[in-house]
């Protein structure tokens, strides 16, 4: 019976070298970009919208796009984008957050053609990266992988 599949079991399992062999670079880079370009500023704007009652461009954009409850939907989307970005950066529940982020990206693709070609291209890239992370998971360097370490056990399978 086949007991081991994969590469050389005697090879070094250094997590830093594993970083470049997995989807972790894509996950971390996309998470950082999503947090810096969209997540942090959107969450901060949502805070100012709720607590300081300042106007917010997302609310008017959501309302103009015909989305219901734009004053509630915009802050929820902002918090979800920030949570997805943080999840992807640290590699925690990557596939779950990719599933959560998928409707946001698809909605952005439907509603962004009037925003310009740069926004549409970014939305397509986020869609492809989201599907990739959904299929391949978080990679070798992640919080998910850290939790899998204790599940292996020392017993050999037969």
DAQUIFEN-V252044 format. One record per residue. N is the residue number from 0. PSI is psi in degrees with one decimal (NA if undefined). Layout:
n;psi
N;PSI
N;PSI
This chain:
n;psi
0;142.9
1;120.7
2;-16.9
3;130.6
4;144.3
5;-157.2
6;-161.2
7;118.5
8;-20.9
9;-6.2
10;154.8
11;132.1
12;50.5
13;124.8
14;-28.4
15;-41.2
16;-28.8
17;-25.0
18;-38.3
19;-5.8
20;0.7
21;-173.1
22;4.2
23;-36.5
24;-43.7
25;-42.8
26;-48.5
27;-44.4
28;-43.8
29;-40.1
30;-43.7
31;-44.1
32;-43.6
33;-39.1
34;-44.5
35;-39.0
36;-31.9
37;-49.0
38;-53.2
39;-47.7
40;-36.6
41;-41.9
42;-39.7
43;-41.2
44;-36.6
45;-38.9
46;-48.0
47;-34.4
48;-44.5
49;-50.3
50;-28.4
51;0.9
52;40.9
53;146.4
54;152.7
55;133.2
56;-31.3
57;-38.8
58;-45.3
59;-35.7
60;-41.0
61;-39.8
62;-42.4
63;-28.1
64;-8.2
65;14.7
66;138.6
67;151.3
68;52.4
69;-32.0
70;-19.7
71;-35.7
72;-39.7
73;-47.8
74;-34.7
75;-43.8
76;-39.9
77;-43.5
78;-36.7
79;-42.0
80;-43.0
81;-40.6
82;-40.8
83;-44.7
84;-45.1
85;-41.7
86;-42.6
87;-33.9
88;-46.5
89;-12.7
90;40.4
91;118.5
92;50.3
93;-45.2
94;-40.0
95;-45.4
96;-25.5
97;-39.2
98;-39.5
99;-36.3
100;-23.0
101;-47.3
102;-31.4
103;-43.1
104;-41.4
105;-41.3
106;-39.5
107;-37.8
108;-36.8
109;-37.1
110;-13.3
111;-8.4
112;-29.9
113;-11.7
114;-20.2
115;161.4
116;-29.6
117;-39.1
118;-36.8
119;-42.9
120;-43.1
121;-40.5
122;-39.7
123;-42.0
124;-43.2
125;-35.8
126;-48.0
127;-40.1
128;-39.1
129;-43.5
130;-39.6
131;-45.9
132;-31.3
133;-40.1
134;-41.0
135;-10.7
136;-159.0
137;-18.6
138;-173.4
139;-28.7
140;93.2
141;166.8
142;-36.8
143;-44.2
144;-35.0
145;-39.2
146;-25.2
147;-16.9
148;-42.9
149;-10.7
150;-14.0
151;-42.5
152;176.0
153;-4.7
154;142.1
155;140.6
156;145.9
157;NA
